[in-house]
Amino acid sequence: MKKLSTFPLATATLLLRTPAVLLLLIPFLLRAQEDKGVHFEHGLSWAAVQAKAKAENKYIFMDCFTTWCGPCRYMSTTIFPQDETGAYMNDKFISVAVQLDTTAKDAADTRAWYADGHELAARYHIRAYPTYMIFAPDGHAVHRLVGSRLTANDFINDLSSSFDSTKQYYTLLDEYDHGRRDTAFLHAVAMACVNAYDLTAGKKIARDWLATQQGQFSRDAVGLEIAYTSKSTDEYFPVFTKHAAEVDRTMGPGTAERLVRNVLMSEGADRKKGDDRPADWQAVHAKIARFLPAEADELTARIKVNYYRSRNDWPAFEHAIVAYMKTYGGKMSDPELNDIAWSVFQKCADMSCVSDVLDWSKRLKDAKEPAFMDTYANILYKLGKKDEAIALETKAAGLAGTADKAGYQATIGKMKKGEKTWE
């Protein structure tokens, strides 16, 4: 899923990242469910899907995905094709997969859904992927789920709530709109909005519930304030900057600082896509210093890494990451390091940049997580260290779960043949 917000969602997402080989197989794998598992309709318009659901008295299951979304691919290649998933869904749902990004390679049936798909995304505030929309046979939205699930059973259990009116997301919102305001209900709906990644709808409900509370720092109150704080302009952000001690007493040491840090990092250099003005690093540093003065130097350095990476400015990125790792390497977690190293491996054409990543990411080769080892093995391979790369990738394959082994074995095969393993 494109990065979600830093608060926890009630969803299991695809862990770490997809092995390199799967990225090459996406066009063939995305429709693997056609042969078995969940039957997805193809060639039908949104109006035709609704008409079919009404005629067959079935609910509509809409998989809203993007081509760049790893968890979406996991669901399409691992969960939806399973017989268990198909057995549960096919007699209850008319299922359709709707791509919500656009690419130059989109097929005609994908392009035919552009208008309806984008209208649905705007109407229902779909901003995280995958999002699953569930409609009743008459076409009105009743439920919504967000994120991948690790097993078919997990997915089926969550999807079964589509038929429970006490859990249906849009049924709960409708009750709120019609005036229901008991305290337990308000809290439940505010959290349902979090789990549905629909904070637009949830902000007023969260505010209504918090107004019923005597204390601002109960576990439920702080938990809700965390869930609704993703920007420094959000109304509860001052709770974490001005009352860190109270927050930490309730939620554990470091809770307030972690949230503030994550918010500031996500806001970064305050440059949106297409804004080519140079970053104002003095202003970034000053903003951070207002809230976390002791971390202003380190966090500014970290934001530089993210900023230059997002703009594919590899020379500036190389300088930024080397400087950061030299001084603050211990601040970066292994998953964060793995994500950055993989991006360099895939996209940086300058081999000196790839060579440098070998040094500052070397702790990945000793990790117990196969995806981290895979990253380091691919970097070794790109630098011509073929035998060392194959040995490490073989070790990663031995540690990988059953569902991922084929991907690692395919990468090993490419390495042995001298074929590229990067985009």
C-alpha positions in Angstrom: 0.0 0.0 0.0 1.4 3.3 -0.8 2.5 4.6 2.7 -0.2 4.9 5.0 -0.3 7.2 7.9 1.8 6.4 10.9 -1.0 5.3 13.2 -1.9 1.6 13.3 -4.6 0.3 11.0 -6.6 -2.8 11.7 -5.2 -4.4 8.6 -2.4 -6.8 7.8 -0.2 -5.4 5.0 2.3 -7.2 2.8 5.5 -7.4 4.8 8.6 -5.6 3.6 8.4 -5.7 -0.2 7.8 -8.0 -3.1 10.9 -10.0 -4.4 12.3 -8.5 -7.6 11.1 -11.2 -9.9 7.4 -10.7 -9.1 7.6 -7.1 -10.4 8.4 -8.5 -13.8 5.5 -11.0 -13.7 2.8 -8.6 -12.6 1.0 -8.3 -16.0 0.6 -12.1 -16.0 -0.1 -12.6 -12.3 -2.7 -9.9 -11.7 -5.3 -12.1 -13.5 -4.3 -15.4 -12.0 -7.6 -15.5 -10.2 -9.4 -16.0 -13.5 -8.5 -19.7 -13.5 -9.4 -20.4 -9.9 -10.4 -18.7 -6.7 -12.4 -15.5 -6.9 -14.1 -14.8 -10.2 -13.6 -11.2 -11.3 -15.8 -9.7 -14.0 -14.1 -8.3 -17.1 -15.5 -6.2 -19.8 -18.5 -5.0 -17.8 -19.2 -1.3 -17.1 -20.1 -0.1 -13.6 -23.7 0.1 -14.6 -23.6 -3.5 -16.0 -22.0 -4.8 -12.8 -24.7 -3.1 -10.7 -27.4 -4.6 -13.0 -25.9 -8.1 -12.7 -25.7 -7.9 -8.9 -29.3 -6.8 -8.7 -30.5 -9.5 -11.1 -28.6 -12.2 -9.2 -29.3 -10.7 -5.7 -25.6 -10.6 -4.9 -23.4 -8.1 -3.1 -20.7 -6.3 -5.1 -17.1 -6.7 -4.1 -14.9 -4.0 -5.6 -11.1 -4.3 -5.3 -9.7 -0.8 -5.7 -6.0 -1.1 -6.5 -3.1 0.6 -8.2 -0.3 -0.9 -10.3 2.4 0.2 -7.9 0.8 -1.2 -4.8 2.7 -4.2 -3.3 -0.1 -5.3 -1.0 -2.5 -5.2 -4.0 -0.3 -7.5 -5.9 0.0 -9.9 -2.9 -3.8 -10.1 -2.7 -4.1 -10.7 -6.5 -1.5 -13.3 -6.7 -1.8 -15.1 -3.3 -5.2 -14.6 -1.6 -7.8 -14.2 -4.4 -6.7 -17.2 -6.4 -7.1 -19.6 -3.5 -10.0 -22.1 -3.7 -11.0 -21.2 -0.1 -11.4 -17.5 -1.0 -13.3 -18.3 -4.2 -15.6 -20.8 -2.4 -16.6 -18.1 0.0 -17.0 -15.2 -2.4 -18.3 -16.5 -5.7 -21.8 -17.3 -4.6 -22.1 -14.1 -2.5 -20.5 -11.4 -4.6 -20.2 -10.0 -8.1 -16.5 -9.1 -8.0 -14.7 -6.5 -10.0 -11.2 -5.1 -9.8 -10.8 -1.4 -10.5 -7.4 0.2 -11.2 -7.3 3.7 -9.8 -4.0 4.9 -11.2 -3.3 5.3 -14.9 -0.4 4.1 -17.0 0.6 4.3 -20.7 0.2 0.5 -20.9 -3.4 0.3 -19.6 -5.7 -2.0 -21.6 -8.9 -0.8 -23.2 -11.1 -2.3 -20.4 -9.0 -0.5 -17.8 -9.4 2.8 -19.6 -13.1 2.2 -19.9 -13.3 2.4 -16.1 -11.3 5.6 -15.7 -14.3 7.9 -15.3 -16.3 5.7 -13.0 -13.3 4.6 -11.0 -12.1 8.1 -10.3 -15.6 9.3 -9.5 -16.0 6.5 -6.9 -12.5 7.2 -5.5 -13.5 10.9 -5.0 -16.9 10.1 -3.6 -15.7 7.6 -1.0 -12.3 9.3 -0.2 -10.3 6.3 -1.3 -6.6 7.2 -0.6 -5.1 3.9 0.6 -4.6 0.7 -1.4 -6.0 -1.8 -1.6 -9.4 -0.5 -0.5 -12.3 -3.0 -0.8 -15.7 -1.4 -1.4 -18.8 -3.6 -0.7 -22.2 -2.7 -2.2 -25.6 -4.2 -1.5 -27.5 -5.8 -4.4 -29.4 -2.5 -4.9 -26.0 -0.7 -5.4 -25.7 1.3 -2.2 -22.4 1.1 -0.3 -22.6 -0.8 2.9 -19.0 -1.7 3.9 -15.3 -1.0 3.3 -12.0 -2.7 4.2 -8.5 -1.5 3.7 -5.2 -3.4 3.3 -4.0 -6.8 2.5 -4.4 -9.9 4.7 -1.8 -12.5 5.3 -4.1 -15.5 4.9 -7.3 -16.3 3.1 -8.9 -17.1 6.4 -8.0 -13.6 7.7 -9.5 -12.0 4.7 -12.7 -14.1 4.8 -13.2 -13.4 8.5 -13.0 -9.6 7.9 -15.1 -9.7 4.7 -17.8 -11.6 6.6 -18.6 -8.3 8.5 -20.1 -7.1 5.2 -23.2 -8.9 6.1 -23.4 -7.7 9.8 -25.4 -4.5 10.0 -23.7 -3.7 13.4 -20.3 -3.7 11.7 -21.0 -2.4 8.2 -19.0 0.8 7.9 -21.5 2.8 5.8 -24.4 1.6 7.9 -22.7 3.0 11.0 -22.0 6.3 9.3 -25.7 6.5 8.3 -26.8 6.0 11.9 -24.5 8.8 12.9 -25.9 11.1 10.2 -29.4 10.3 11.5 -28.5 11.5 15.0 -27.2 8.5 17.0 -24.8 9.9 19.6 -24.3 7.4 22.5 -20.7 7.5 23.7 -19.8 3.9 23.0 -21.2 4.2 19.5 -19.3 7.4 18.8 -16.0 5.8 19.8 -16.7 2.7 17.7 -17.5 4.7 14.6 -14.5 7.0 15.0 -12.2 4.0 15.1 -14.1 2.4 12.2 -13.2 5.5 10.2 -9.5 5.0 11.1 -9.6 1.3 10.1 -11.4 2.3 6.8 -8.7 5.0 6.3 -11.5 7.5 5.9 -10.3 10.3 8.2 -12.3 12.9 6.3 -15.5 11.3 7.6 -14.1 10.5 11.0 -12.7 13.9 12.2 -16.1 15.3 13.4 -17.1 12.0 15.0 -13.8 11.8 16.9 -14.3 15.4 18.0 -17.8 14.5 19.2 -16.6 11.6 21.2 -13.7 13.4 22.8 -16.1 16.1 23.9 -17.9 13.5 26.1 -14.7 12.6 28.0 -13.7 14.0 31.4 -10.0 13.5 30.9 -7.9 14.1 27.8 -5.2 11.6 28.6 -7.0 8.3 29.0 -5.8 5.4 26.8 -8.8 5.6 24.5 -8.6 9.4 24.2 -4.9 9.5 23.4 -5.3 6.5 21.0 -7.9 8.4 19.1 -5.8 11.6 19.0 -2.9 9.6 17.7 -5.2 8.2 15.0 -6.3 11.6 13.9 -2.9 13.3 13.9 -0.9 13.0 10.7 0.0 16.6 10.0 1.5 19.4 12.1 -1.7 21.4 11.4 -4.0 18.8 12.8 -6.0 19.9 15.8 -4.5 17.3 18.2 -0.8 17.8 17.2 -0.3 20.2 20.1 -1.3 17.4 22.5 1.9 15.6 21.6 4.2 18.7 21.6 2.9 20.4 24.7 1.8 17.4 26.8 4.4 14.7 26.0 4.9 13.6 29.6 1.1 13.0 30.0 0.9 11.1 26.7 4.0 9.0 27.6 2.6 8.1 31.0 -0.5 6.7 29.3 0.9 5.2 26.2 4.5 4.4 27.1 7.9 6.2 26.9 8.7 8.0 23.7 5.2 7.8 22.2 4.8 11.6 21.8 8.2 12.1 20.4 7.8 9.3 17.8 4.5 10.8 16.6 5.9 14.3 16.3 9.0 12.9 14.5 6.9 10.9 12.0 4.7 13.9 11.3 7.7 16.2 10.7 9.4 13.6 8.5 6.3 13.1 6.4 5.9 16.8 5.8 9.6 16.9 4.8 10.8 19.8 2.7 7.3 21.0 1.9 7.6 20.6 -1.8 4.8 18.9 -3.7 5.3 17.0 -6.9 6.0 19.4 -9.7 7.3 22.1 -7.4 10.9 22.5 -8.6 12.0 25.2 -6.2 15.1 24.3 -4.2 14.4 23.0 -0.7 14.8 25.6 2.0 16.8 23.6 4.5 17.1 26.4 7.0 13.3 26.7 7.2 13.0 22.9 7.5 15.6 22.9 10.4 13.9 25.8 12.1 10.5 24.1 11.9 11.8 20.9 13.5 13.7 22.9 16.1 10.4 24.4 17.3 9.2 21.0 18.3 12.2 18.7 18.7 15.3 20.9 19.1 17.6 18.1 20.1 16.8 16.2 16.9 16.7 19.1 14.5 20.1 18.3 12.9 19.5 14.6 12.5 16.0 14.9 11.3 16.9 17.5 8.7 19.6 15.2 7.4 17.1 12.4 7.2 14.6 14.5 5.3 17.3 15.4 2.8 17.7 11.7 2.1 14.0 11.2 1.5 13.7 14.4 -0.5 16.5 13.7 -3.0 15.4 10.1 -3.3 11.8 11.0 -4.1 13.1 13.3 -6.9 15.6 10.8 -8.3 18.4 13.2 -7.7 20.9 10.5 -7.2 24.1 12.6 -6.9 22.5 14.7 -4.2 21.0 11.6 -2.6 24.3 9.8 -2.6 25.9 12.7 -0.7 22.9 12.9 1.7 22.7 9.2 2.6 26.5 8.8 3.1 26.5 11.8 5.4 23.5 10.6 7.3 24.7 7.0 7.8 28.1 8.2 8.9 26.7 10.3 11.7 23.3 8.9 12.4 23.2 5.4 11.0 22.0 3.9 14.3 18.8 5.9 14.0 17.6 4.1 10.9 15.8 0.9 11.4 16.5 -2.2 9.2 13.2 -2.0 7.3 13.8 1.7 6.5 17.4 1.0 5.4 16.2 -1.9 3.3 13.6 0.2 1.6 16.1 2.9 0.7 18.8 0.4 -0.4 16.3 -1.3 -2.7 15.4 2.0 -4.3 19.0 2.7 -5.0 19.5 -0.8 -6.5 16.5 -0.4 -8.8 16.8 3.1 -9.9 20.3 4.5 -9.6 22.2 4.1 -12.9 25.4 5.6 -11.5 27.4 2.5 -10.3 29.4 4.6 -7.8 26.1 5.3 -6.0 25.3 1.5 -6.0 28.9 0.8 -4.8 28.4 3.3 -1.9 25.1 1.6 -0.9 27.0 -1.6 -0.4 28.9 0.0 2.4 26.1 1.7 4.3 23.7 -1.1 4.0 26.0 -4.0 4.9 24.2 -4.8 8.1 21.3 -6.1 5.9 23.3 -9.2 4.9 23.5 -10.4 8.5 19.7 -9.8 9.1 17.5 -12.8 9.7 14.9 -11.4 7.3 15.2 -12.9 3.8 13.9 -9.7 2.1 16.8 -7.7 3.6 19.3 -10.4 2.5 17.7 -10.4 -1.0 18.3 -6.6 -1.2 21.9 -6.9 -0.4 22.4 -9.9 -2.7 20.9 -8.0 -5.6 23.3 -5.0 -4.9 26.2 -7.4 -4.9 25.0 -8.9 -8.2 24.6 -5.5 -9.8 28.2 -4.7 -8.8 29.5 -7.9 -10.5 30.0 -9.9 -7.3 28.0 -12.8 -8.8 29.2 -15.8 -6.7 28.8 -13.9 -3.4 25.3 -12.7 -4.5 24.1 -16.2 -5.4 25.3 -17.6 -2.1 23.4 -14.9 -0.1 20.3 -15.2 -2.3 20.3 -18.9 -1.7 20.5 -18.4 2.0 17.6 -15.9 1.8 15.6 -18.5 -0.2 16.2 -21.1 2.5 14.7 -18.7 5.1 11.8 -17.5 3.0 8.2 -18.7 3.5 6.6 -21.1 1.1 4.7 -18.4 -0.8 7.9 -16.5 -1.5 10.4 -19.2 -2.3 9.6 -19.3 -6.0 10.5 -15.6 -6.3 13.9 -16.0 -4.7 14.6 -19.1 -6.8 13.7 -17.2 -9.9 16.2 -14.4 -8.9 18.9 -17.0 -8.4 18.2 -18.4 -11.8 18.6 -15.0 -13.4 21.8 -14.4 -11.5 23.2 -17.7 -12.8 22.3 -16.8 -16.3 23.8 -13.3 -16.0 20.4 -11.7 -16.6 19.3 -8.3 -15.1 17.4 -8.5 -11.8 16.6 -4.8 -11.7 14.2 -2.6 -13.7 
